[in-house]
């Protein structure tokens, strides 16, 4: 069963040159029926499958969806709507910047994205991750070197600090340069929307979750340590 139709892609392609409230209001019925409704159904089906792997990921699909409205308060770009739909399924929901065991996905006519990890950990979360890497370097290396993870995501990404303040972190960084990261996320992006129209979209999405598990589990251990 295909979860999305050409109408999903067409809506965003037409929204791009007409990104204003009047156009969106006139086409809101299309958005609700051809965009939000199938995206919500897909998200719920994904949650149901992920719940079989980890019951902590079970939550209402609507709570995982990001709004299509852009936050334009501090942006030079005043276009009011995003040109994609996105959701994040996580232990702590879509606002979990530390990335507790889950999956972020974003579908647009231009690209499909899957991501996970610690995108914006706070100061304490970052310390826990760095402490865990310093204390368990071999396990970290094993996780990020996992063949399926490397093939799917390439590796860990993220902005870095120029220097580290704690001596144990500095020592660990001599062997593991990722200690300088202040973000620890992974991302797979495909410049092709056609997989959205295929019957195996759910299975393909689940594969992205499964292939990230070695790294996701490592960060989960780091963030839940006392």
N, C-alpha and C positions, 0 to 999 in steps of 0.2 A: 504493500500500500504506500503510495506517495503521500507524504505529509503536506507538501506545498504544491501549488500550481503556478503557472506562468503569471497569474494575476498578482501573486505576492511580489514577484520581481518587477512587474509592470508598475505597481503602485509607487515604489521608490524611484523608479526611473522617471515617472511623471512628476513626482514630488520634487525632485532635484531642481528643475528650473522654475518651480512654482512654490517655493518654500515660504509660504505665508499663511496666516491663520484663515483668511477667507477661502483659499483653495482647499485647505485641509478640512475646514468645516463642511464645505460642499461635497467633499469626498469621504467624509468620516464613515459613512456606511460601508464603503469599500474597505477602508482600513479595519473596521471592526470584523467584517465577515471574511475577508481574504488575507488579512495580515495577522491581526492580533489573535483571532480565534484559532487558526491552525498553529500559530506559534505557541499558544497556551496549551493546546492539545499535545503537541510534540513535547513540550517541557514536562507536562504531567506524565506522559509515557516514559520519558527518560528518568524522572524521579522514581516511578514505580520499579523500573529495572535496577536503578542504582540502590534502591532500598533493599533489594535482595542481596546486595553486596555489603551494605552498611546501613542499618536501620536508622542511624542518626541523620541520614540525608533525606529522610522522608519529611516533607513539608508541603503546604499548598503551593501549587505552581504559580499562582498569581503573586505570591510573596517573593518569588525568585526573579520576576520580570523587572527590567529597568524601564523607566518611562521613555516614551518616544520624544517627549519634550526635552529640549536642550536647556541647560542652565546658562543663560546668556548674561547674567548679572555682571560678570567680570571678563567677558569675552568681547573681542573686537568683532567677531562674527555674530551678527544678531539674527541669523536665520533660526526660527523657533523650533525646528524639528530635526531629529537625527534621520539619517538615511539608512538605518538598519534597525533590526530588533536584536536585543541581547538579554541574556539571563545568566544568573550565577547560582548554582546549586552547591551549598556548602554546609558544614556542620553548624555554622553560625549565621547562615543566610547570606543574602546578596551584599550586605554591608561589611562582610568579613574581609577586610583589607589584608589580614595576615594570611589568608588562603588556607583555612583549615579543610583538608580533605574534600575536594570538590572539583567542579569544572565550570569555567566560564565559556560561553559560546555566543558568537555574534554572526548573524546572517544578513548579507546585503547582496544586491545584484553584482557588485564588484568583487566580493571576497567572502570567504568563510573563515572564521577564526575560532580556534580552541585554545584555552590558556588555563594556567593554574599556578600554584605556588604563592609565595609571599610578595604581593605587589607593592603594598604600602604598610609594612609593619611599623608599629609605634616603637618608641625607644626601648621599652622592656622586651617586646617581642623580638626585636632585632638582636638584643643582647642574648636572649635565650637561643636564638638560632646560631649565633656566633659561638656561644659557649658550647653548644652541642657539637658543632663542627670541630672545635678545638679539642673536645673530650673524646670524640668518636670519629677521627679523620678517616680511618679505613672504611667504616660503614658509609660515610658520606661519599667517598670515592667510588665505592661499589654501587651505590644508588645512582649517581649521575653517570656512571659508565655502563649502566644496564643497556644491553643492545637494543631492546625495543624502545626504550626511552630516547636513546640517542638517534635512532632512525626516525622516530616520529617527531621529536622536538629539537634535536640538534644539541641542546645543552641549556644551561642556566643563563638567563639574561638579567640585566638590571643596572641601574646607576651605581656608582661606586663612591666611597669616601677616599680622599687623597691620603689620609693617615688614620691609624687606629690608636686609641688611647690606652687600652688595657694591654699589659705586658704579655699575657697568655694569648691574646688575639694576634699580637705582633709576631710572636713565635710561631703560631700556627700558620700565619700568612706566608711564612717563608716556604712552606710546603704546599699550601693551598691558597692561591691568589684570590679565589672567590670570597675569602674572608673579608676583603675590602668592599664587597657588595653591600649596599644598603637596601637593595631589592633582590629578591630571589624568585624570579618567575620564569616560566617556560611557555612558549607559544608556538603554535603551528598555524600558518595562514596559507590559504589557497586562493589564487587569483582566478577563481572559476566558480560560478554559482550553480552550475549544472547538477552537482551532487544533491542539491536541495530538492530536485525533482525526481530523484531515484527512490526506489522502494527500500533500499538498504541504508537509508540515512541514519536510522536509529542505531543499527548495528555498528556503523562506521563511527558514530559519535561515541558509543560505548567503548570502542577500541581505543579512542583517545584517552578516556578515563583510565582504562586498564593499563595502558602503556606508561602512564605517569605514576602509577602506584608506588614503585620503589622510592621515588623522590618525594611524593606526597606523604607517604608513611614516615619518611625521615623527618620532614618538617613537622608533621603531626606530633611525633615524639618530642621534638625540640620545643614546641609551643605548649605542650601539656606537662612538661617536667616541673617539678616543684623546686 
